[in-house]
Amino acid sequence: MSFFNSFITFTISNLPKGFAKPFAKPYVAGVTMDDALSHVHRLNNNGFDATVDILGEHVSNVDEARNITAQYCQLYQRIAEESLECTISVKPTHIGLNISLSEAVFNMTAILEKAQEFGNFLRIDMENSAFTNQTFEIFEQCKPIYENMGVAIQSYLFRSQEDIERLADSNFNSRICKGIYRESSSVAFQDREDIKNNFLILAKSMAERNAFSGYATHDQDLIDKLLHWIETENISPDLFEFQVLFGVPMEGRLEALLEKGYKVRVYVPYGPDWFDYSVRRLKENPDIAGYVLWNMFKK
Ligand SMILES: Cc1cc2nc3c(=O)[nH]c(=O)nc-3n(C[C@H](O)[C@H](O)[C@H](O)COP(=O)(O)OP(=O)(O)OC[C@H]3O[C@@H](n4cnc5c(N)ncnc54)[C@H](O)[C@@H]3O)c2cc1C
């Protein structure tokens, strides 16, 4: 399977954009802000909350980082004007972390001030482990400015439990996800069951500290395990929500979660950088090619 996924990844990245579009299209909410927000309207009408992300990362030019920052600021304004149930998710390297920590903090502060102006929330996505320390540094520098912000935590990293112990109190808000990048065995669990077990450990650890978690997963077995724990331990719905990526087929599971009264948030990525972004993702983790193909055949 691994060779097959690597082959698909190599093929897609060497095809003209037009051929690759069918692979990316179900998972990208369009190229423009209007495209993305029209999906958010539809999601909200169906009972889902959303978080919007502009596709892109590893920006190495200050003007570009500031331009992306301005677009995030505008997004907060549009979300408020259109009364959407929608937050924003930002990748630190998209707003300058590759340039310097201070550039990323400067831009994150500008975005956070807009979040404050409109009473919204800001989520910092977590990128590969080379950026983990600096991402927490940005979080810790920015949080005193406006506390309605949170950061993602990856259950494949050995360090994540310690990060929770260091940061989590009733004011801490995290998205727990497995982690999407290829990481070495010196820093991360490699076995899928270990990653899943650690996800549950982190979820419990967050709840014990009265800290809010977004459970970001499509793994049905993990969702079953989370629900079993939530229902047997009577975990307050104020302490969690479920989160999924736009376009991943969930076969009625999300509607069932809504019917139980749980909040479900959909991560809605958009932007002109969809091709480069999708190819980078595939190269980093060729297993995604297998998911995409499998989901296309299921449809
Ligand atoms: C809302 C949200 C935010 C995220 N934010 C981050 C982040 O900040 N940092 C980070 O490192 N990772 C992030 N991720 C990705 C996450 O870490 C996992 O890599 C990803 O969700 C796959 O793990 P899984 O728990 O869904 O389980 P898996 O067992 O890997 O997947 C379960 C099933 O979901 C489907 N599936 C999963 N991923 C995809 C995909 N990309 N395309 C199509 N189908 C798919 C497949 O059918 C698969 O069989 C986020 C995920 C979500 C849902």
PDBQT file of the ligand as one rigid body, heavy atoms in Angstrom, charges set to zero:
ROOT
HETATM    1  C1  LIG A 301     -10.303  19.664  12.105  1.00  0.00    +0.000 C 
HETATM    2  C2  LIG A 301      -8.931  19.093  11.930  1.00  0.00    +0.000 A 
HETATM    3  C3  LIG A 301      -7.834  19.896  12.150  1.00  0.00    +0.000 A 
HETATM    4  C4  LIG A 301      -6.543  19.371  12.021  1.00  0.00    +0.000 A 
HETATM    5  N1  LIG A 301      -5.471  20.146  12.351  1.00  0.00    +0.000 NA
HETATM    6  C5  LIG A 301      -4.247  19.613  12.332  1.00  0.00    +0.000 A 
HETATM    7  C6  LIG A 301      -3.117  20.360  12.797  1.00  0.00    +0.000 A 
HETATM    8  O1  LIG A 301      -3.212  21.525  13.244  1.00  0.00    +0.000 OA
HETATM    9  N2  LIG A 301      -1.903  19.754  12.744  1.00  0.00    +0.000 N 
HETATM   10  C7  LIG A 301      -1.736  18.470  12.293  1.00  0.00    +0.000 A 
HETATM   11  O2  LIG A 301      -0.604  17.966  12.304  1.00  0.00    +0.000 OA
HETATM   12  N3  LIG A 301      -2.786  17.750  11.855  1.00  0.00    +0.000 NA
HETATM   13  C8  LIG A 301      -4.023  18.284  11.860  1.00  0.00    +0.000 A 
HETATM   14  N4  LIG A 301      -5.086  17.535  11.436  1.00  0.00    +0.000 N 
HETATM   15  C9  LIG A 301      -4.862  16.235  10.766  1.00  0.00    +0.000 C 
HETATM   16  C10 LIG A 301      -4.809  15.111  11.788  1.00  0.00    +0.000 C 
HETATM   17  O3  LIG A 301      -3.668  15.264  12.601  1.00  0.00    +0.000 OA
HETATM   18  C11 LIG A 301      -4.759  13.723  11.090  1.00  0.00    +0.000 C 
HETATM   19  O4  LIG A 301      -3.605  13.615  10.319  1.00  0.00    +0.000 OA
HETATM   20  C12 LIG A 301      -5.934  13.426  10.203  1.00  0.00    +0.000 C 
HETATM   21  O5  LIG A 301      -7.137  13.892  10.744  1.00  0.00    +0.000 OA
HETATM   22  C13 LIG A 301      -6.048  11.900   9.995  1.00  0.00    +0.000 C 
HETATM   23  O6  LIG A 301      -6.231  11.255  11.235  1.00  0.00    +0.000 OA
HETATM   24  P1  LIG A 301      -7.628  10.699  11.753  1.00  0.00    +0.000 P 
HETATM   25  O7  LIG A 301      -7.675  10.872  13.228  1.00  0.00    +0.000 OA
HETATM   26  O8  LIG A 301      -8.745  11.329  11.012  1.00  0.00    +0.000 OA
HETATM   27  O9  LIG A 301      -7.577   9.125  11.555  1.00  0.00    +0.000 OA
HETATM   28  P2  LIG A 301      -7.117   8.179  10.368  1.00  0.00    +0.000 P 
HETATM   29  O10 LIG A 301      -7.234   6.798  10.912  1.00  0.00    +0.000 OA
HETATM   30  O11 LIG A 301      -5.806   8.611   9.821  1.00  0.00    +0.000 OA
HETATM   31  O12 LIG A 301      -8.231   8.428   9.295  1.00  0.00    +0.000 OA
HETATM   32  C14 LIG A 301      -9.531   7.866   9.422  1.00  0.00    +0.000 C 
HETATM   33  C15 LIG A 301     -10.231   7.962   8.075  1.00  0.00    +0.000 C 
HETATM   34  O13 LIG A 301     -10.473   9.353   7.780  1.00  0.00    +0.000 OA
HETATM   35  C16 LIG A 301     -10.320   9.589   6.384  1.00  0.00    +0.000 C 
HETATM   36  N5  LIG A 301      -9.294  10.639   6.231  1.00  0.00    +0.000 N 
HETATM   37  C17 LIG A 301      -8.444  11.055   7.186  1.00  0.00    +0.000 A 
HETATM   38  N6  LIG A 301      -7.692  12.084   6.748  1.00  0.00    +0.000 NA
HETATM   39  C18 LIG A 301      -8.068  12.322   5.471  1.00  0.00    +0.000 A 
HETATM   40  C19 LIG A 301      -7.657  13.245   4.482  1.00  0.00    +0.000 A 
HETATM   41  N7  LIG A 301      -6.695  14.156   4.722  1.00  0.00    +0.000 N 
HETATM   42  N8  LIG A 301      -8.273  13.191   3.284  1.00  0.00    +0.000 NA
HETATM   43  C20 LIG A 301      -9.248  12.303   3.046  1.00  0.00    +0.000 A 
HETATM   44  N9  LIG A 301      -9.684  11.397   3.944  1.00  0.00    +0.000 NA
HETATM   45  C21 LIG A 301      -9.109  11.403   5.132  1.00  0.00    +0.000 A 
HETATM   46  C22 LIG A 301      -9.942   8.288   5.753  1.00  0.00    +0.000 C 
HETATM   47  O14 LIG A 301     -11.123   7.674   5.234  1.00  0.00    +0.000 OA
HETATM   48  C23 LIG A 301      -9.395   7.475   6.897  1.00  0.00    +0.000 C 
HETATM   49  O15 LIG A 301      -9.533   6.093   6.704  1.00  0.00    +0.000 OA
HETATM   50  C24 LIG A 301      -6.375  18.025  11.603  1.00  0.00    +0.000 A 
HETATM   51  C25 LIG A 301      -7.474  17.213  11.387  1.00  0.00    +0.000 A 
HETATM   52  C26 LIG A 301      -8.745  17.719  11.560  1.00  0.00    +0.000 A 
HETATM   53  C27 LIG A 301      -9.926  16.814  11.380  1.00  0.00    +0.000 C 
ENDROOT
TORSDOF 0
